[in-house]
Amino acid sequence: MARDLVRQAKACGLRLLHSQSWAVNKDWMLAANLAADLDT
């Protein structure tokens, strides 16, 4: 179950932390997690 959630979060963009800024990456993680929640 947990592995599926991590796999899904990565598929929705969680692996794409491309900024050097913590604030930008934090907001990207929030958006990716929201997208993963909407997808389930």
DRENPA-408051 format. One record per atom (N, C-alpha, C, O, CB): residue number from 0; residue in three letters; atom name; x, y, z. Coordinates in nm, 3 decimals. Glycine has a CB too. Example, Ala and Ser with C-alpha at 12.3 -4.5 7.8 and 13.67 -1.06 7.14 Angstrom:
<sites>
SITE   fiza   lumtor   zakol         x         y         z
SITE      0      ALA       N     1.319    -0.569     0.780
SITE      0      ALA      CA     1.230    -0.450     0.780
SITE      0      ALA       C     1.320    -0.330     0.780
SITE      0      ALA       O     1.424    -0.332     0.846
SITE      0      ALA      CB     1.131    -0.447     0.905
SITE      1      SER       N     1.285    -0.225     0.708
SITE      1      SER      CA     1.367    -0.106     0.714
SITE      1      SER       C     1.290     0.003     0.787
SITE      1      SER       O     1.341     0.114     0.804
SITE      1      SER      CB     1.408    -0.060     0.572
</sites>
This chain:
<sites>
SITE   fiza   lumtor   zakol         x         y         z
SITE      0      MET       N     0.083    -0.120     0.000
SITE      0      MET      CA     0.000     0.000     0.000
SITE      0      MET       C     0.087     0.126     0.000
SITE      0      MET       O     0.067     0.215    -0.082
SITE      0      MET      CB    -0.094     0.000     0.121
SITE      1      ALA       N     0.182     0.133     0.092
SITE      1      ALA      CA     0.267     0.252     0.099
SITE      1      ALA       C     0.353     0.265    -0.026
SITE      1      ALA       O     0.376     0.375    -0.075
SITE      1      ALA      CB     0.355     0.247     0.224
SITE      2      ARG       N     0.401     0.152    -0.077
SITE      2      ARG      CA     0.483     0.156    -0.198
SITE      2      ARG       C     0.402     0.206    -0.317
SITE      2      ARG       O     0.454     0.279    -0.402
SITE      2      ARG      CB     0.540     0.017    -0.229
SITE      3      ASP       N     0.276     0.168    -0.323
SITE      3      ASP      CA     0.190     0.216    -0.431
SITE      3      ASP       C     0.170     0.366    -0.423
SITE      3      ASP       O     0.170     0.434    -0.526
SITE      3      ASP      CB     0.054     0.145    -0.427
SITE      4      LEU       N     0.154     0.419    -0.302
SITE      4      LEU      CA     0.138     0.563    -0.285
SITE      4      LEU       C     0.263     0.639    -0.326
SITE      4      LEU       O     0.254     0.744    -0.391
SITE      4      LEU      CB     0.102     0.596    -0.140
SITE      5      VAL       N     0.379     0.586    -0.290
SITE      5      VAL      CA     0.505     0.651    -0.329
SITE      5      VAL       C     0.522     0.644    -0.479
SITE      5      VAL       O     0.561     0.743    -0.541
SITE      5      VAL      CB     0.626     0.584    -0.258
SITE      6      ARG       N     0.493     0.530    -0.539
SITE      6      ARG      CA     0.503     0.515    -0.685
SITE      6      ARG       C     0.410     0.612    -0.756
SITE      6      ARG       O     0.447     0.673    -0.856
SITE      6      ARG      CB     0.471     0.370    -0.726
SITE      7      GLN       N     0.290     0.627    -0.704
SITE      7      GLN      CA     0.192     0.717    -0.766
SITE      7      GLN       C     0.236     0.863    -0.750
SITE      7      GLN       O     0.222     0.942    -0.843
SITE      7      GLN      CB     0.053     0.696    -0.703
SITE      8      ALA       N     0.289     0.898    -0.634
SITE      8      ALA      CA     0.335     1.035    -0.613
SITE      8      ALA       C     0.450     1.068    -0.708
SITE      8      ALA       O     0.456     1.178    -0.763
SITE      8      ALA      CB     0.379     1.056    -0.466
SITE      9      LYS       N     0.540     0.974    -0.727
SITE      9      LYS      CA     0.651     0.997    -0.821
SITE      9      LYS       C     0.599     1.012    -0.963
SITE      9      LYS       O     0.651     1.093    -1.039
SITE      9      LYS      CB     0.752     0.882    -0.814
SITE     10      ALA       N     0.499     0.935    -0.999
SITE     10      ALA      CA     0.441     0.945    -1.133
SITE     10      ALA       C     0.373     1.079    -1.155
SITE     10      ALA       O     0.364     1.126    -1.269
SITE     10      ALA      CB     0.342     0.831    -1.156
SITE     11      CYS       N     0.325     1.140    -1.049
SITE     11      CYS      CA     0.255     1.270    -1.061
SITE     11      CYS       C     0.351     1.388    -1.053
SITE     11      CYS       O     0.306     1.503    -1.049
SITE     11      CYS      CB     0.149     1.282    -0.953
SITE     12      GLY       N     0.481     1.364    -1.050
SITE     12      GLY      CA     0.576     1.475    -1.055
SITE     12      GLY       C     0.664     1.491    -0.935
SITE     12      GLY       O     0.743     1.586    -0.930
SITE     12      GLY      CB     0.503     1.598    -1.076
SITE     13      LEU       N     0.655     1.404    -0.837
SITE     13      LEU      CA     0.735     1.421    -0.716
SITE     13      LEU       C     0.884     1.403    -0.743
SITE     13      LEU       O     0.966     1.457    -0.669
SITE     13      LEU      CB     0.690     1.324    -0.609
SITE     14      ARG       N     0.920     1.329    -0.847
SITE     14      ARG      CA     1.062     1.307    -0.875
SITE     14      ARG       C     1.125     1.425    -0.948
SITE     14      ARG       O     1.245     1.423    -0.975
SITE     14      ARG      CB     1.080     1.180    -0.958
SITE     15      LEU       N     1.049     1.527    -0.980
SITE     15      LEU      CA     1.098     1.637    -1.061
SITE     15      LEU       C     1.135     1.761    -0.979
SITE     15      LEU       O     1.100     1.872    -1.017
SITE     15      LEU      CB     0.995     1.674    -1.163
SITE     16      LEU       N     1.204     1.742    -0.869
SITE     16      LEU      CA     1.247     1.856    -0.787
SITE     16      LEU       C     1.369     1.918    -0.855
SITE     16      LEU       O     1.482     1.874    -0.833
SITE     16      LEU      CB     1.279     1.813    -0.639
SITE     17      HIS       N     1.346     2.018    -0.934
SITE     17      HIS      CA     1.451     2.072    -1.018
SITE     17      HIS       C     1.505     2.207    -0.972
SITE     17      HIS       O     1.599     2.259    -1.031
SITE     17      HIS      CB     1.400     2.086    -1.157
SITE     18      SER       N     1.449     2.262    -0.869
SITE     18      SER      CA     1.491     2.394    -0.825
SITE     18      SER       C     1.592     2.384    -0.710
SITE     18      SER       O     1.592     2.287    -0.635
SITE     18      SER      CB     1.369     2.477    -0.781
SITE     19      GLN       N     1.675     2.484    -0.699
SITE     19      GLN      CA     1.768     2.493    -0.586
SITE     19      GLN       C     1.701     2.559    -0.465
SITE     19      GLN       O     1.755     2.558    -0.355
SITE     19      GLN      CB     1.893     2.572    -0.626
SITE     20      SER       N     1.582     2.615    -0.487
SITE     20      SER      CA     1.510     2.685    -0.381
SITE     20      SER       C     1.420     2.589    -0.304
SITE     20      SER       O     1.341     2.516    -0.364
SITE     20      SER      CB     1.427     2.800    -0.440
SITE     21      TRP       N     1.433     2.589    -0.173
SITE     21      TRP      CA     1.350     2.503    -0.090
SITE     21      TRP       C     1.203     2.541    -0.104
SITE     21      TRP       O     1.117     2.453    -0.109
SITE     21      TRP      CB     1.393     2.510     0.058
SITE     22      ALA       N     1.173     2.669    -0.109
SITE     22      ALA      CA     1.033     2.713    -0.118
SITE     22      ALA       C     0.967     2.665    -0.247
SITE     22      ALA       O     0.851     2.622    -0.245
SITE     22      ALA      CB     1.026     2.867    -0.109
SITE     23      VAL       N     1.039     2.672    -0.358
SITE     23      VAL      CA     0.983     2.626    -0.485
SITE     23      VAL       C     0.961     2.475    -0.481
SITE     23      VAL       O     0.857     2.426    -0.523
SITE     23      VAL      CB     1.076     2.664    -0.603
SITE     24      ASN       N     1.060     2.400    -0.430
SITE     24      ASN      CA     1.046     2.255    -0.419
SITE     24      ASN       C     0.934     2.216    -0.325
SITE     24      ASN       O     0.864     2.118    -0.350
SITE     24      ASN      CB     1.177     2.193    -0.373
SITE     25      LYS       N     0.916     2.291    -0.217
SITE     25      LYS      CA     0.809     2.263    -0.122
SITE     25      LYS       C     0.673     2.280    -0.189
SITE     25      LYS       O     0.583     2.197    -0.173
SITE     25      LYS      CB     0.820     2.356     0.002
SITE     26      ASP       N     0.659     2.387    -0.265
SITE     26      ASP      CA     0.532     2.411    -0.335
SITE     26      ASP       C     0.509     2.306    -0.444
SITE     26      ASP       O     0.396     2.264    -0.467
SITE     26      ASP      CB     0.531     2.551    -0.396
SITE     27      TRP       N     0.617     2.264    -0.511
SITE     27      TRP      CA     0.605     2.159    -0.612
SITE     27      TRP       C     0.560     2.028    -0.548
SITE     27      TRP       O     0.477     1.957    -0.604
SITE     27      TRP      CB     0.738     2.140    -0.687
SITE     28      MET       N     0.616     1.996    -0.432
SITE     28      MET      CA     0.577     1.873    -0.361
SITE     28      MET       C     0.430     1.879    -0.320
SITE     28      MET       O     0.360     1.778    -0.330
SITE     28      MET      CB     0.665     1.852    -0.237
SITE     29      LEU       N     0.384     1.994    -0.276
SITE     29      LEU      CA     0.243     2.009    -0.239
SITE     29      LEU       C     0.153     1.987    -0.361
SITE     29      LEU       O     0.053     1.916    -0.353
SITE     29      LEU      CB     0.219     2.149    -0.179
SITE     30      ALA       N     0.190     2.048    -0.473
SITE     30      ALA      CA     0.109     2.032    -0.594
SITE     30      ALA       C     0.110     1.887    -0.643
SITE     30      ALA       O     0.007     1.836    -0.686
SITE     30      ALA      CB     0.161     2.125    -0.705
SITE     31      ALA       N     0.225     1.821    -0.637
SITE     31      ALA      CA     0.234     1.681    -0.680
SITE     31      ALA       C     0.150     1.591    -0.590
SITE     31      ALA       O     0.084     1.499    -0.638
SITE     31      ALA      CB     0.380     1.634    -0.681
SITE     32      ASN       N     0.153     1.617    -0.460
SITE     32      ASN      CA     0.073     1.536    -0.368
SITE     32      ASN       C    -0.077     1.561    -0.387
SITE     32      ASN       O    -0.157     1.468    -0.377
SITE     32      ASN      CB     0.112     1.565    -0.224
SITE     33      LEU       N    -0.114     1.684    -0.414
SITE     33      LEU      CA    -0.255     1.712    -0.442
SITE     33      LEU       C    -0.299     1.641    -0.569
SITE     33      LEU       O    -0.409     1.586    -0.575
SITE     33      LEU      CB    -0.279     1.864    -0.456
SITE     34      ALA       N    -0.214     1.641    -0.671
SITE     34      ALA      CA    -0.248     1.572    -0.795
SITE     34      ALA       C    -0.261     1.422    -0.772
SITE     34      ALA       O    -0.350     1.358    -0.828
SITE     34      ALA      CB    -0.142     1.600    -0.901
SITE     35      ALA       N    -0.174     1.366    -0.690
SITE     35      ALA      CA    -0.182     1.223    -0.659
SITE     35      ALA       C    -0.310     1.192    -0.583
SITE     35      ALA       O    -0.373     1.089    -0.609
SITE     35      ALA      CB    -0.060     1.177    -0.578
SITE     36      ASP       N    -0.351     1.278    -0.491
SITE     36      ASP      CA    -0.474     1.258    -0.417
SITE     36      ASP       C    -0.596     1.267    -0.509
SITE     36      ASP       O    -0.691     1.190    -0.494
SITE     36      ASP      CB    -0.486     1.360    -0.305
SITE     37      LEU       N    -0.593     1.359    -0.603
SITE     37      LEU      CA    -0.705     1.373    -0.696
SITE     37      LEU       C    -0.714     1.255    -0.792
SITE     37      LEU       O    -0.821     1.221    -0.842
SITE     37      LEU      CB    -0.693     1.502    -0.775
SITE     38      ASP       N    -0.600     1.194    -0.818
SITE     38      ASP      CA    -0.595     1.082    -0.911
SITE     38      ASP       C    -0.651     0.953    -0.852
SITE     38      ASP       O    -0.690     0.863    -0.926
SITE     38      ASP      CB    -0.453     1.059    -0.957
SITE     39      THR       N    -0.655     0.943    -0.720
SITE     39      THR      CA    -0.702     0.819    -0.656
SITE     39      THR       C    -0.849     0.825    -0.628
SITE     39      THR       O    -0.905     0.729    -0.574
SITE     39      THR      CB    -0.627     0.793    -0.526
</sites>
